[in-house]
């Protein structure tokens, strides 16, 4: 039926040249026009399964400045570590970097020093809001400040400060604190300096490592986390400025690292590897194809259907979704190798028969059947909850539909039988190989059965690596910067941020108190070394009001009169007017109202975003904790259990996320296998033939698993998706081999059809092994893992199609002949006609 439909379409278009050209041109233009309009998403949250449980975890992937900082390390190459010079170098470099970014605005902020204005603002704020920060636990300490000796000592100390060079800075604070309450708050204020989550030192108002050998700066990008284009531009600008600065100051070394840097270098390595490996492999492929097929038009005829299918897929994705995961597109591009296989079958068969109609007569059904089963296997990914897998399944399916349509409808019209050529020597060698009865070598069959049996056992050894870090590339100089800063600030420890999230700040602050309580417990157990309590500086309105009420209650009239008398006496000793300390007594007597430290914007934004950040209508209050790397998972799980809390580390959630994808994939794979078998059963209408066609596909999958188990390889997010491609191409090979085997039984008109199919399969495997095998030489771990899994799958699919499938088929034929079982699919049309004539 399919063959007749395709032949009629061919004959109609052959007679109506204008209609054919118009249909091809218009459809191509429409697909290109709409296909290029699709928007690509690089947001890693699209990997997350679309479940309600993922909503809180997805916040860890959002545009948070606390995790998207770029760390700058300024040090001396010659080992001379003069902190004053390093501070000057940092000032100079930051100024140049800001100047270079004037037009582009890739940088939102650079934090590298604590400016004097910040200190003055902080002192002014504290001077007006002492009572808000004095909690109930502090009044026992205040009692000790009310002694005659302490008041005398503090008044004397205040007088010396007022007569020193810092008088202008300290005057307001001293006027509000005649008894030394500020000393109680010093420890709380120090927590602000730890808000960055690492040990630091302030020298000459600049940030340094504790030993002052490295000056530090923190760049906050001015773009979304997953804006790879802007990220790449920023890193390029940073690299250029570092090179220029290094040429002028050769003894200064500037290093950098951070999530945006890692993302850029990871992307660069992928592009570098793909451009190098695939360009070399494509050159080899084109040379092999040209030497064997001899026609210059062969390469365009191979690429046109694939390009047509790719743009058809993009156009369909545009109409269905409007957007597409860029990662899905990248992985889907590799799957276009399956589409290329159909083109090779058509063109290879054309090289043999030279007649377009004959090509369609022999190829229409197996290509349609192969495309249908492969599309079905890819559409099985629609059962998953991951946007990435669904995008990949849709793109791959539409690509195959578009390519198959072009191959069966338009491609035969490009053939020119008068100019059809091929390398007789190359094809003769291939025919000799493909006509060899590999299935008759019992030792080979036995070896395959043994290998398959072993692999069925060892496949249980294969584990799934849910850690995305293991398939990421780490630039050596970036890793060096990370290790250097860690060795200087927190040797043997890593810092992880935990966040309390809510739509209002007070609720988020209350949740953060629970994180602190949990961290105290974990610290007591030795799971964490320490954590920052900087968020405790930010009080809720109720907490601040409670502190103010406690302040009012504490200062009884008796205490107030006593302190006032003591201060008046001590002031008289130094000629100070008692009115100088009037602000202190006003704070006791006046009705104070809570003031929000966050809204006051006293702390520099570059620091405060490491404590509190407002993004996407959600307040995030951060608590950084230091711990050994081995404890991150245990600590993360403990914090994540607290309602409203999350771990600001995408890798923490990707482990559970990728495991969920693995589970979804197993379900999709079972669906695909069931779909393929049903299609084979409906096509062959014989369960034994269907099993023979299906068995090599199944075995090749388990051989891949078994080989990976023996080699100690793990599945990961990338190569598990590519395994769908292996399954799809294995189905195609089985279908074409079965079509060739059945051709002798169905008709004696083309007894060499199996050889033709095997030749096309050989070219398909050769092309795919060269292209994917080249990835073995890639530096990026993810690409390298694709190459290994794919080659094992392709080779096993080829061997099974060449050996076990024909062996089982011939065994079935012998069995049916022995027991005189008739089957319309195993009897030729000629024999059936002879039987009908004999009955008449």
N, C-alpha and C positions, 0 to 999 in steps of 0.2 A: 504494500500500500504506500509506504513512505517513498520507496523507489519510484513508483509510478507518478506520484505527485511531483517529486523533484524533477523527473524527466520531462513532464509536461510543462513545468515552469521554465526549464531550460529551453525547450523547443519554442515556447512562446516568445521568450526574450531574444532568442537567436534570430527570430523573424522580425522583431520590432526593436531595432537597434536604438532608436531615439528614446523609446520608453525605458530601455535598460540603462542607458547612460543617464537619463533624467532621474530615474529612481535611485541610482547609485550616488550621483552628485548631491541631490537634494537631501537624501538621508544622511550622507556623510557630513554635509554642512550643518544640518540640524543637530546632529550628535556633537559636533565640535563646538558649535555656538553655545549650546546648553551645558555641555560637559565642562567647558572652561570656566563657567560661572559658579561651579560648586565651591563652597567654602570648606577649608580644611581645619580641623581641630587638632591641637597638640596637647590638649588638657589631659593629663594622666588620669583624672577622675573618670574619664570615659572608659577606663579599664575596669572600674568598680562595677560589680554586679548591681543592677538597678533594684535594690531592695531598700526597705525603710531602715534596716540595720546599718546601711552604709552611709546614712546621712551625716551622722556625727563624725565618722571617720573621714568623710570627704572634706571636712573643714581643714584637715591637716594638709590638703593639697592646694588650698586656695592661696590667694595672693597675700601671704603674710610676710611682712618685712623682717620679722624676727628670724625666719629661716632662709630668706633670700638675700642676706647680706653678702657682700664681697669683702673679704679680709685682706688688708694690705699690710705687709711686713717690711719695714725699712731697717736695714742693718748695714754693717760695714763688712766689706770683703776681706780686708786685711786684719781683721780681728780687733782693731782699735775701736773701743766702744765708748766714745765720748757722748753721753746722752744729750748734751747741749747741741752738739753738731747734728745728731740724729733728729732732734726736734726741728732744727733749722731746715734740714733736708726735707723733712715731712711737710713743713710749711710751704716750701718752694714747689714740691711736687704736686701737692693738693691744689695750689693756686693755678699751676699750669693745666692740671686735669680739669679744673672747673672752667678755665678759659677755653680749652678745647671743646668742652661740652656746651658752650654758650648757645650755639644754634640748635643743636640736636636735642638737648634736654633729656638725655638718657639717664642722667644721675639726678635723683631727687634730693639727696643729702649726703654729706661726708662728715662723719664724726671722728675727730682726731684730737680734740683738746676740750678742756673745761674752761670756758671763757670767764673773765672776771665779772661780767655782767650777770652771769648765771648765779654766781656766788652771792652777789648783792641782792638779786631777786629772791633767792632762797632765804637769806637772812631776814629780809623784809617780810616775807610770808610767815616765817616762824615767829617773828616778833609780834605779829598780829594774831597768831593762832596757836600759841602755846597750849592752852587748855584742851584743844581738840586732840592733841597727841599724847596727853598724859592719861594713861589708862589706870585702872584700879590697882594694878600691881605695882605702880610707880610710887604710890603715896607712902609706903613704908620707907622708901629711899628719901623722899622729900622730908619726912620727919627728922632724918639725920641732918638735913641742911638747916634746920631751924635753931641749931645751937648757937650760943653767943660766939663761940670760937669760929664756927664756919662762916657766920655772917660777917665777922670782922675780917676773916681771910679773903672772902669773895669781894667785899667792898674795896679792900686794898688792891686786889688783883684787877678789879674793874678800873680803879683809878690809874694804875700803871698802863692798862690798855688804852685808856682815854688820852694819855699823854704820850703814846707811842705813834709810830708812823701809820698804824692801822686804825687810828681813831675814827676816821671818816667811815670806814667799812663797818666797824663794830659798834658805833655809837647807839644806833637804834636797838640793836639786840641787847646791849648792856642795860639800856634804860628799861627794858622789859624784864630783866632778870637780875635782880640784886642779890639773890641767894644761890645762884648756880644751878638752876633747874636745867639749863641747856646741856649740862654734862650728862644728864639722864637720857637726853635725846640723841647724843652723839652716836651711840651704837646703832640707833635706828637710821640715822642719816647715812651712816657708812654703808648700809645695805644698798643704797642707790648705786654706789660704785660697783657693786657686784651684780647689778642688773643685767650686764652683758653675758653673764653665765660663765665667766672665766676669771681666773686670778689676774689682777692687773695692778699697776702702780701708776700714780700720778706724779710726774716730774716736770717742773716748769710748765704746769697746766696741761701737759700732753699725756696721752695714754702710752704706757710702756708695759713690757713684760716685767715680772717682779724683779729680775736682775738688771733692769734698764739697758739690756743689750739690744733690744729690738723695739722700735717705735711702732705703734699700731694705729691703724685707721680703718674705719668701717664705712663702706659705700652702700647706700640704699638705692637700688635701681628705681627709675621713675616709670616703669612699665609693668605690665602684667607678668606673672611668673612664667607663663608658657608662651610669651611672645618671643619666639626663637629668633626672628629677624632682628628685633631691637637688641636682644641679648648678644647676638653675634656682632652687631655694630659696636656695642659698648666694649666688648672684649677686644675687638680690633683697635678701638681708640685707646684702650688701656695699654695694649701691647705696644702701639706706636709711641705713646708718651713715655713708657718705660725704656724703650730703645733709645729715644732721644736723650732722656735724662741720664741713662747709663753711658752714652757717648760723652756727655759733658762732665759727668762725675763718675769716673770709672771705678772708684773705690766704694761706691754705694751700691748695695744690692737690694732690689725691690722684688718681693715675691707676693703672690696673691693666690687665693682659693675661695671657694664658696659654691653654693648650689648653682647659681647662674653660670659660673665658670665651668663647673663639671658638665652641665648640660651642653654648653657650646662645644667643648672639646670632645664630648661623646658623639655629638652630631657630626663634627668635623671628621672624626675617625671613620664613622660609618660611610660618609660620602667619599672619603679618600680611598677606603678599601673597595667600595663598590665601583668607583670610577676606574681604579687600577685593575682589579681582578676581572670585572665584567668586560672592560674594554679589550683586555688581552684575550679573554675567552671568546668574545665576539669576533675578533680578528681571526682566531683559529677556526671558529665555526664557519665563517664566511669563506675562508680558504678551502676548507674541506668540502663544503657544499658546492663551491664553484668547480673544484677539481672533479667532483663526481657527477654533477649535473650539467656542466659545460655551458649552459645558457646564462647570459648576463641578467636575463629577466627573472631568474629563479629567486634571487634575494628579494627583489621588490614583491614578488608573488607570495613569498613567505611572510613578509612584514606587513603588507596591506591588510590581510584578514585580522591579524593580531591588533593592529592599530585601530581598525574599524570596531573590533570587539571591545577594546579598551574605552574608546570614546562613547560607544553605545552604553557601556556600564556606567560611565561617569554621568551621562545624560539621564539615565534611569535613576541613579542615586540623587541627582539634582531634583527630579520631579517627585521622588518619594520622600526625601528627607531635607534636601537643600544643603546639608553638611555631610562631612565624612571624616572619619578618623584618618589622620595622615599616616599613622603607623599601619593601619589596615591597608592603605594604598601601597605602602612600601612592601608589605608582605605579599599583597595581592599581585604585585608586579612579577614576583617570582613564579606565581601560579600560572602566569601567561605561558609558561613552558608547556602546560597541558594543551592550551589552545594551539600552540605552535605544532604540537604533535599531529593535530588534525590536518593542518596545512601540509605537513610532510607526507601524510598518507595520500592525500589527493595528488600532490605533485609527483611523488614517487610512482604511483600507479599510472599517471599520465606518461611518465617516461617509458613505461613498458608498453602500453596499449595505444598511445598517441591519439585516441579518439575521446573527446570530451563526454559523449553520451555513454561510451563504454565505462569510462571512469566513474560516472554517476551511478550506472547500473550496478557496479561492483562495490562501490564505496558508500552509497547513500545510507543504506540500512545500518552497517556497523558504526559509521560515524554518528548517525542520529542516536543509535542505541548507546554508544559510548558517551556521547554528550549528555543524554538524558540521565544516565546513571551517575555521572560525575557531578552534574548540576544538583541532582538529588542529594548526593553526599555533602556537597557544600551548603545546600539549604538546610541540612540538619543542624547547622550552627545557629539557625534562627531560634532553636529551642533553648539556647543559653540566655543568661541574664546579663551578659556583657555586651555593651555597645560595640566594643572593638571586634568581638567575634561575629556579631551580627553584621557589621559593616563589611567585614572580610568575606563572610558567606555570600552576601548580596553582590558585592563587587565581583567576586570570582564567578558566581553563577551567571550574572549578566554578561561578563566577558566571554564566557564559553558560548552562551547563546548567540551573541553577536558574531563571534568568530565562526561558529558553525554555520550560521546563516550566510555569511559571506562566502565560505568555502563551497557550500552546496548551490548557492544561487548565482553569485557573481564570478567567482574564481574561474570556473571552466570557460568563460567567455574570453579570458585573457590568454588562453592556450592558442598556440600556432603550430599545428601538426607538421607543417612544412619545415619549420625551423627547430623541431624537437630533437634535442641531442642529449647524449649522456656518455660518460666514460665507460666504454665497453670493458676495459680491464678492471675498473673498480667494481662495476656491477657484476662482472663474472666472478670475482673473488667473493663478493657478498652472496651471490647465488649459490656458490659452492658451500659456503658456511651454512646458509639458511636451508639448503636442501639436505644437509646432513641429518640423519635420523638420530638425534641425541637421545631420544626416548628409548632407543633400542639398547643403549649401554646400561645394563643392569647395575653395574657398579656405581654409575653416576646417579641413578635413581635411588639406590641404597644409600649413597652418601648424602643426598638431599634429604631423604627421610630421616637419617640419623641426625643431621644438622637441625632439621625442623624439630625433631624430638627433643634434642638438647636445648634448643631455643625456647620451646614450650615450657621447659623447666626453669631456665635462667631468666626468662622474662619477668619472673616475680622479683628478681633482684633490682629491677629498675625502680628508682625512686624519683620523686618530683622535687626539684629545687625551686622553692617558692621565694628565695632571696634574690631580688632583682639586681642586687649589687654584684652578684656573680656573673651577670651577663652585661655589665656596664664596663666601659673602658675608662681607665684612669691614667691621665697624662702624667709621666714621671715627675715633671717639675711642679705640677699641682700637688701630687702626693707628697713631695718633699716639703712644700710649704705647710701642708696640713700637719705632717709629722713634726716639723720644727716648732710650730706654735704649741702643739700639744706637749712637747717635751719641755717647753719653757713655762707653761701655765698649769698643766694638769697631767704630769707624767703618769702613765699607766691608767689614766681615767678618760672617759668620754663624757661630754655634756649633752643631755637630752632635755628639751623643753616640754613641759606639760602645761596644759591650758584649761582654765575654767571658762566656759562659754555661756553667754546668756544675752537676751535682747536688751537688758538694762544692766548698767554698771554695778549697782549695788548687789544684785543677785549673783553676778559673776564673781564679785569680791567675796561674798559669803561662801561660794563653792570653792574658791581658791583656799579658804581657811581649811577646808576638808583635805585638800591636796597637801597642805603643810602638815596637818595631823598625820596623814598617811606617810609622808616623808620622814617625820619624826620616828614613826614605828619602824620603817624600813632601815633608817639609820641605826636604830638600836639593834637591829638584827644583822648589821654589817653589810647590807645589800647596797647601800649608797654611802658615799664618803661625806657628802654634804649637799646643801641646797641653799639657794638664795631666798631670803625672806623680804625681798624688796617690795613685794606687793602689800606687805603689812603696813607700809607707809600710807597707803591709800585706804581711807576709811569710808565705810558706808555712812549715809546720813544718820542712821540710828546709832551707829557706833560712836560717831563724833558727838552726837547729842548726849549720849550716855556719859562720855568723858567730860563734857561741859557741865553736866548736872553733878557729876562726882566732884569736879573742881569747885563748884559753888558750895556743895555740901561740906567739903573739907575745910574751907576757909571760914571758920567760925569767927565771930566778932572778937573773941578772946585771942585767937591766934593772930588775927589781923592787927589788933592793937599792939601785941607784943612785937611782931615783926616790924611794924612801922616805927615803934620807939627805938628798936635796936638799929634800924637803918638810919634814922635821924641822928643818932649819937655818932655812928661811924662816919657819916657824911661830914659831920662837923669837923672831924679830925683832918680832913683833906680839903676843907673849904668848898665842899659840894653842896649845892642847894638841895634840900629834901624834895623839891618839886621835880628834880631830874628823874626820879624813879616813879613819877606819877603814872606813866603808861602801865606799869606793873599793877598798881592798885586799881587802875581803871578796868583792867582785865578781870579783876576779882569782883568789882562792884557792878560793872555794866552787864547788860543782857546780851550775851554772845550768841551768834547763830553759826551753825556748821558751814564751813566753806570747803568746796571740793578741790583737793590738790590737783586732780586730773584736769579739771576745767580751768584752774588757775594758770596752767601752762608754765609753771615755774621750772620744771625739769626740762632740759633740752629734748626736743622731739627725737633726736637720734638715740637717746637713752630711754625715754619713756616708752617707745615702741617695743623695747625689750621687756617691758613690764606689763603694759596695757596697749592693746591695739583695737581699733574699731574698724571692722571690715564687713561688707555685705550685710549691714544692719545687725551685726553681732559684735558684742564686746568680748575680747579674749584677754584674760588675765594670766600671765605666764609665770611659771615657777621652774627655773632651770636647776637641774640636779646633776651632780658628778658621780660617776660610778664606773666600775670595770665594765668593759665591753660585754663580758659574759653575762652580766646581770641585767642588761637592757630589756630583754624579753620579759623576765619575771617582774621587774619594776613596772614596765609598761602595762602589763596585764592587771597589776594591782591598781594602778591609777585609772585605767580605762573602765574599771568596774564602777567607779564613782559616777553617779548620774550628773551629766553636764560637763564631764571632764574628757579630755582627749590627749593623745600623744602627738606632739607636733613633729612627727617623723613619718613621712609617707611610707618608708620601708616597713614600719610596724604594721600598717594596715595592708600593704601589698602582699604580705605573707598570707594572711587570711583570704585576701581577695584573689590571689593567684590560685590558691588551693580550691577556692570556689569555682574558678574558671576550669580547673582540672576536672572537677566533678561534673561540671556542665558538659565539658568536652567528651567525657566518657559516655554520657547519655546521648549526645549528638552522634557519636561514632556508632553506637548500637543502632540508632535510628537509621543512619546512613547504610549500614550493612543490611538491615532488614529491607530498606527501600531497594537497594541494588538487587538483592536476591529476588524480590517480588517482580521487578522489571525483567530480570533474566527468565524467571519462570513463565511470565506472560508472553515473553518473546519466543522462547524455545518450546514452551508447552510440554516440557519433559523435565521431571524433577531431577533425574540423573544428569542430564546435560547441564541443567542449571547449577547443580552441585559441582560438576567438573569445571565449569567456567568460574564459579565463585570460590572454589578451594584455593587456587593460587593467590587470589587477592587476600584472603584471610591468612594464609600461611606466611605471605610476604610481610604482613603486618607483625605477626608474632616473631618472625625472624629478625625484623628490625629491633623489636623489644629485646629479644634474646641476645643479639649481638651487642646492644647497648649495655645490657646487664653484664655481659662477660668483659666488656671494655671499661666497666665502671663509670659509664656515662650516665648523666641524669637528664630527664626531661626538664625543660624550662618553658617559660611563656612563649618563646619564639619558636623553638623546634617542635613543640607539640602542635602548633597551628600548621606548620609545614607538613606534619605527618598526614594531614587531610589531603594535601597535594599528592603525597606518595600513594595514599589509598586510591585517589581518583585516577592517577595514571596507571596503577596496577589493574584497575577495572577495565580500562581501555585496552590494555595489552591482551587481557584474557578474552575480551569480546572479539578482537580482530583475529586472534589465533583460532578461536572457536569458529568464526565465520569461514576461515580458510579450511579448517578441518571438515566442516559441513559442506563445503562447496563441491567436493568430489561426490558426496552422497546425493546432493540436490541436483547437480547438473555436471555433465562431463565437458561442458563448453570451455571451462577455464580451469584445468586441473592445477595450474601453477599459481592460483590465487593465494595460497598459503605462503608461497615464497615471496610474492609481491608484498603481502602484509608484513612478513618478517623483515623484509628489507626496510620498509618504512619504520617499523619498530626499532630496528637497529639504528637508523639515523636519529630517531627520537631520543633513544637512550644516549647515543653519542653526544648529541647537542646538550641534553640536560646534564649529563655527567661533566662535560667540559665547563658548562656555565656554573653549575652549583659546586662542582669539585674545585673550581678556582677559589671558592670561598674558604677552603682549607688553609689557604695562604694569607687569609685576612688576619689583621691584628685584633680586631674587635671580637671579644668572646662570643657574642650572640651570633655573628655571621659565621664564625668558625663552627659553632654547634649546628648550624643549618647544613653546612657542607657534609659533615659526617653522617648525620641521620639520613639525608637525602640520598647519598651515594649507596649506603647500605640498602635502602629501600628500593632504589632503581635496579641495582644489580640482582637482588633477590627476586624482584618481580620479573625481570628478563629471564633469569634461569628457570624459574618455575613455569613461565609461559612456553619456553623452548623445550622443556623436558617433561615435567610431571603432568602438565595438562594434556599433551599429545599421548602420553603413556596411558593415562586413565581413559582417554577417549577411545583409543584403539582396544583397550581391554574391554570397554563396554561394548564396542562393536563385535568383538570376538564372542563375548558372552551372549549377545542377542542372536548371533548367527548360530551358535552352538545349540541354543534352546529354541531356535526358530521363532524369535520374538520380532514381530513387524512393528515398525514405528515410522510414521510418515516423514519424520525429520531425518531418519537414517536411510531412507530409500530414495533413490534418485527419481526424478520426474520421468526419465526414460523407462526405468523399470516399472513404475506405476502404470505407464501407458501400455507397456507390453502385457501386464497382468490384465488390464481392462480389455485389450484386444483378444486375449486368450479366452476370456469368459464369454465374449460375444461369439 
